[in-house]
Amino acid sequence: MAVPTTPVLSAEDSGEADPAARLFAKWGLVVRAGTVVDLRVAPGWQDKARLGWGGTGTPASTVTVHACAPESGQGQWMAFVGGTWVAQAACVPLIVTSNGQNDSVTLGIGLPCDKTTEP
């Protein structure tokens, strides 16, 4: 799986009624074909941030993305349109689970993350 390495993702008014989804930062999620990836906002952030990709409808604090197995001639990676919603500009910690392994990712939504401190 690949996430943006940009220090700051631009956040715009989302128009969502949910206070935790007031701003939206659009970014693509790239997943190896044939893989299932679970993404969730870190504990303590469930009321401050939401996620969504691939037309999931309602932004949620946890999202599962299924990248279908490639067919003959298809690429080994699949891209999903979506992003992160936040209550306000923040350095948002995410937990990514795939193939039984957990990884942490921090995204600067509307502001840069200070790499010397925890969000």
Secondary structure, DSSP 8 states (H G I E B T S, - for coil): -B----S-B--EE---SSGGGSEEEE--EEEETT-EEEEEE-TT-TTTEEEEESS-SS-BSEEEEE-----TT--SEEEE-EEEEESSSEEEEEEEEETTEEEEEEEEESS---TTS--
